[in-house]
Amino acid sequence: MTRGATAEPKKYLVTGGAGYVGGVVAQHLLEAGHRVVVLDDLSTGHLAGVPAGAEFVEGRVQEAARLLDGTFAGVLHFAASSQVGESVEEPGKYWRNNAGGTLDLLEAMRGAGVPRLVFSSTAATYGEPRNVPISETAPTAPTSPYGASKLAVDHMIGGVCAAHGLAAVSLRYFNVAGAYRPVGGPDGPLLGERHDPESHLIPLVLQVALGRREAVSVFGDDYPTPDGTCVRDYIHVADLAEAHLLALEATSPGEHLVCNLGNGSGFSVREVIRTARAVTGHPIPERAAPRRAGDPAVLVASAELARRRLGWRPSRTELAGIVADAWEFARRQDGWKGPER
């Protein structure tokens, strides 16, 4: 049974459960014996990412009121627009989808008497950190509408908890990677990362190994880090999913807990590329590119609060293992769009 499983099966709504993290969390809930309803409009998610055994409803998060009733023990909320660059170009989309959609969800939960929420927040709420590792007490100063919309939702949830007795946890992720094989053996299906367009480093590097790209761009090599490239905290998606199940029971009515999720150590862009070369056996050429505006030199989490309050400790912390899981998923998906559901 997955860590965080409860003895009593319950029913949960997973918004955005056809996406990468939402799908893996939905799978963990199923393995823990729970009933899962996935709500996703498939604008960025994929039917192939919805785990077998989950009930799937196509629709926007704003439509949650037509699904929720008193039989649901809680909601795990992943439905959001999540591209930083796009948010700068189309801020209205991010306020409408992320903040507006969550407000509709919270009102639907209140109307149906659903008592618990776990929200997919982000390290982008912190912006340029003053100190590393970053704790939950660090100043929040997002540098994009994406980060600002997620921070607004965190504040929104806190207000609903105080006013109406919701029990909630916001989990601020750092860099999520890897793939998860559901219980069933080494030949079973894999749940992994598929974005279009892709913007995350590990999948981009693996696309070079697969021959989809000629080289991986390294945006800046003059940062104040050991090799001049940005350093990020990578967390395996299965460790992340386990934190969500633990978070379901972590708070009391009226409490809103905010926790960072990360490994507490970082890897540079060039360390990721070197590791991918070793895992794939491919040379993976790199191409120098200018710094991107708003890219901090180092983003590493302090997850001490999650360890203390959730009882959570990541177990898949080796970069080579994270990359190897992502590589297996990428090879399986190369040229494959997923079965009809």
C-alpha positions in Angstrom: 0.0 0.0 0.0 1.2 3.5 -0.8 2.6 5.5 2.1 -0.1 7.8 3.4 -2.8 5.3 2.7 -5.7 5.3 5.1 -7.6 2.2 6.4 -11.0 3.6 5.4 -11.6 3.9 1.6 -12.8 7.4 0.6 -13.9 9.2 -2.5 -11.9 12.1 -3.9 -12.1 14.5 -6.8 -8.8 15.1 -8.7 -9.0 18.2 -10.8 -6.4 18.1 -13.6 -6.0 14.4 -13.1 -5.2 13.8 -16.8 -2.0 15.8 -16.3 1.5 14.6 -15.2 1.3 15.1 -11.4 -2.4 14.8 -11.1 -2.4 11.5 -12.9 0.3 10.0 -10.7 -1.5 11.3 -7.5 -4.8 9.8 -8.8 -3.0 6.4 -9.3 -1.6 6.6 -5.7 -5.1 7.2 -4.4 -6.4 4.2 -6.3 -3.6 2.0 -4.9 -4.5 3.2 -1.4 -8.0 1.8 -2.0 -9.8 5.0 -2.6 -12.4 5.9 -5.2 -11.2 8.6 -7.6 -13.1 10.9 -10.0 -10.9 12.8 -12.4 -12.1 16.2 -13.8 -10.0 17.5 -16.7 -10.8 19.5 -19.8 -7.9 17.9 -21.7 -6.5 21.3 -22.8 -3.1 20.1 -21.7 -3.8 16.7 -20.2 -4.0 13.4 -22.0 -6.6 10.6 -21.7 -3.7 8.1 -21.6 -2.6 9.8 -18.4 -5.8 9.0 -16.5 -5.1 5.9 -14.5 -7.2 2.8 -15.1 -9.8 2.5 -12.4 -10.5 6.2 -12.1 -13.8 7.7 -13.3 -13.1 10.3 -15.9 -15.3 13.4 -16.5 -14.3 15.8 -19.2 -14.9 19.4 -18.1 -13.3 22.6 -16.6 -12.6 23.1 -13.0 -15.3 25.8 -13.1 -17.8 23.0 -13.6 -16.9 21.1 -10.4 -20.3 22.0 -8.8 -22.1 19.6 -11.1 -20.0 16.7 -9.7 -19.4 17.5 -6.0 -21.7 16.3 -3.3 -21.5 15.1 0.3 -20.0 11.7 -0.7 -16.6 13.3 -1.5 -14.1 13.4 1.4 -11.9 15.9 -0.3 -10.5 17.5 -3.5 -6.9 17.4 -4.8 -6.6 20.4 -7.1 -4.1 20.4 -10.0 -6.1 22.1 -12.8 -4.2 25.2 -13.8 -2.3 26.9 -16.6 1.3 26.5 -15.8 3.7 28.0 -18.4 5.7 30.9 -17.0 6.5 32.5 -20.3 2.9 32.2 -21.6 1.7 33.9 -18.4 3.8 36.9 -19.1 2.2 37.2 -22.6 -1.3 36.2 -21.6 -1.8 37.2 -17.9 -5.5 37.3 -18.2 -5.7 33.6 -19.0 -3.7 32.8 -15.8 -5.9 35.0 -13.5 -9.0 33.6 -15.1 -8.0 29.9 -15.1 -5.9 29.7 -11.9 -7.5 32.2 -9.6 -11.0 32.4 -11.0 -11.2 28.6 -11.5 -10.1 27.9 -8.0 -12.6 30.4 -6.6 -15.4 28.5 -8.4 -14.0 25.3 -7.0 -13.9 26.6 -3.5 -17.5 27.8 -3.7 -18.6 24.4 -5.1 -16.8 22.6 -2.3 -18.5 24.8 0.3 -21.9 24.3 -1.3 -21.5 20.5 -1.2 -19.9 20.3 2.2 -16.6 18.9 1.0 -14.3 19.3 4.0 -10.7 18.9 2.7 -8.5 20.4 0.0 -4.9 19.7 -1.2 -3.7 22.4 -3.6 -0.9 22.1 -6.1 1.0 25.4 -5.5 4.5 26.2 -6.6 8.0 27.5 -5.7 7.3 30.3 -8.2 5.5 32.1 -5.4 8.9 33.0 -3.9 10.4 34.6 -7.0 14.1 35.5 -6.5 15.1 34.0 -3.2 17.1 35.9 -0.6 18.3 32.8 1.1 18.8 29.2 0.2 17.4 26.7 1.1 14.0 28.4 0.8 11.7 27.9 3.8 7.9 28.7 4.0 8.7 31.9 5.9 10.7 33.3 3.0 9.2 36.5 1.4 6.8 35.8 -1.5 7.6 38.0 -4.5 6.6 36.1 -7.7 8.2 37.3 -10.9 5.4 36.1 -13.3 1.6 36.2 -13.5 1.8 32.4 -13.1 3.5 32.6 -9.7 1.3 35.5 -8.7 -1.9 33.6 -9.6 -0.8 30.7 -7.5 0.1 32.9 -4.6 -3.3 34.5 -4.9 -4.9 31.1 -4.6 -2.9 30.3 -1.5 -4.3 33.5 0.1 -7.8 32.7 -1.1 -7.6 29.2 0.4 -6.4 30.6 3.7 -9.4 33.0 3.8 -11.9 30.2 3.1 -10.3 28.0 5.8 -10.6 30.8 8.4 -14.2 31.8 7.4 -15.8 28.5 6.7 -13.7 25.7 8.4 -12.1 24.1 5.4 -9.1 22.0 6.2 -6.4 22.6 3.5 -2.8 22.1 2.5 -0.9 24.0 -0.2 2.1 22.1 -1.5 4.7 24.3 -3.1 6.7 22.1 -5.6 10.2 22.7 -6.8 11.2 20.7 -9.9 9.2 17.5 -10.5 10.6 14.8 -12.7 10.8 11.1 -13.2 8.0 8.6 -14.0 5.9 6.2 -11.9 5.1 2.5 -12.5 1.8 1.5 -10.9 1.8 -1.6 -8.8 1.9 -4.6 -11.1 5.5 -5.3 -12.1 8.2 -4.0 -14.4 6.2 -4.6 -17.6 3.2 -2.5 -16.4 2.3 0.9 -17.7 4.3 4.0 -16.8 2.9 7.4 -15.9 5.2 10.2 -16.9 5.7 13.7 -18.2 4.3 14.8 -21.5 3.9 18.5 -22.3 3.4 20.3 -25.6 5.3 22.5 -25.8 7.9 21.0 -23.5 9.6 23.4 -21.1 11.2 21.2 -18.4 14.9 20.5 -18.5 15.0 16.7 -18.1 12.4 15.9 -20.8 14.1 18.4 -23.1 17.5 16.8 -22.6 15.9 13.3 -23.3 14.4 14.6 -26.5 17.9 15.2 -27.7 18.8 11.6 -26.9 15.7 10.5 -28.8 16.8 12.5 -31.9 13.9 15.0 -31.6 16.2 17.9 -31.0 19.7 18.6 -32.2 21.0 20.0 -28.9 19.8 21.2 -25.5 20.0 25.0 -24.9 21.9 26.1 -21.7 20.5 29.5 -20.8 23.4 31.2 -19.1 26.7 29.8 -18.0 27.9 32.7 -15.9 25.7 32.3 -12.8 27.4 32.3 -9.3 27.3 28.5 -9.1 30.1 25.9 -9.2 29.8 25.4 -13.0 28.1 28.7 -13.9 24.7 27.1 -14.7 21.5 27.4 -12.7 20.9 24.9 -9.8 17.5 23.4 -9.2 16.0 21.0 -6.6 14.6 17.9 -8.3 11.9 15.7 -6.7 10.7 12.4 -8.0 7.0 12.5 -9.0 6.2 9.4 -6.9 7.7 11.1 -3.7 5.6 14.1 -4.6 2.4 12.0 -4.9 3.0 10.4 -1.5 3.1 13.8 0.1 -0.4 14.5 -1.3 -1.9 11.5 0.4 -0.2 12.4 3.7 -1.5 16.0 3.3 -5.1 14.8 3.2 -5.0 14.0 6.9 -2.6 16.7 8.0 -4.9 19.6 9.0 -7.9 20.3 11.1 -11.0 22.3 10.1 -10.1 25.9 9.8 -6.4 25.3 9.2 -4.4 26.1 6.1 -0.9 24.6 6.0 1.7 25.6 3.4 4.6 23.2 2.8 7.5 23.2 0.4 8.3 19.9 -1.3 11.9 19.3 -2.5 14.9 17.2 -1.8 16.9 20.0 0.0 19.8 19.7 -2.5 20.3 20.9 -6.0 21.7 19.9 -9.3 23.0 22.3 -12.0 21.9 22.3 -15.6 25.2 20.7 -16.7 25.0 18.1 -13.9 21.6 17.1 -15.4 23.0 16.9 -18.9 26.0 14.8 -17.7 23.7 12.5 -15.9 21.5 12.1 -18.9 24.5 11.3 -21.1 25.5 8.5 -18.7 21.9 7.1 -18.4 21.1 7.2 -22.2 24.6 6.6 -23.7 23.9 9.5 -26.0 26.4 12.5 -26.3 23.6 15.1 -26.0 25.2 18.2 -27.5 24.5 21.5 -25.7 24.1 24.9 -27.1 25.0 28.1 -25.2 22.1 30.6 -25.0 21.6 33.9 -23.2 20.2 34.0 -19.7 16.4 34.1 -19.4 14.9 37.0 -17.5 13.7 35.9 -14.1 15.8 32.8 -13.8 17.3 32.7 -10.2 20.7 31.2 -9.9 19.7 28.7 -7.2 16.3 27.3 -6.2 16.5 24.7 -3.5 13.8 23.9 -0.9 13.8 23.4 2.8 11.2 20.6 3.3 11.6 20.4 7.0 8.1 21.6 7.6 6.7 18.8 5.4 8.8 16.3 7.2 7.5 17.5 10.6 3.8 18.1 9.8 3.2 15.5 7.1 5.6 12.8 8.2 7.0 13.0 4.6 10.5 12.2 3.6 11.5 11.7 -0.1 13.1 8.3 -0.8 14.0 8.6 -4.5 16.6 11.3 -4.3 19.4 10.1 -6.7 19.4 12.2 -9.9 20.5 9.2 -12.0 17.4 7.2 -10.8 15.1 10.1 -11.5 16.5 10.5 -15.0 16.5 6.8 -15.7 12.8 6.6 -14.9 12.1 9.6 -17.2 14.2 8.0 -19.9 12.3 4.7 -19.8 9.0 6.7 -20.1 10.3 8.8 -22.9 11.5 5.8 -24.9 8.1 4.1 -24.5 6.3 7.3 -25.6 8.5 8.1 -28.6 6.0 8.3 -31.5 3.2 6.9 -29.3 0.1 9.0 -28.5 -1.6 6.6 -26.2 -4.6 4.3 -26.6 -8.1 5.3 -27.1 -10.0 5.4 -23.8 
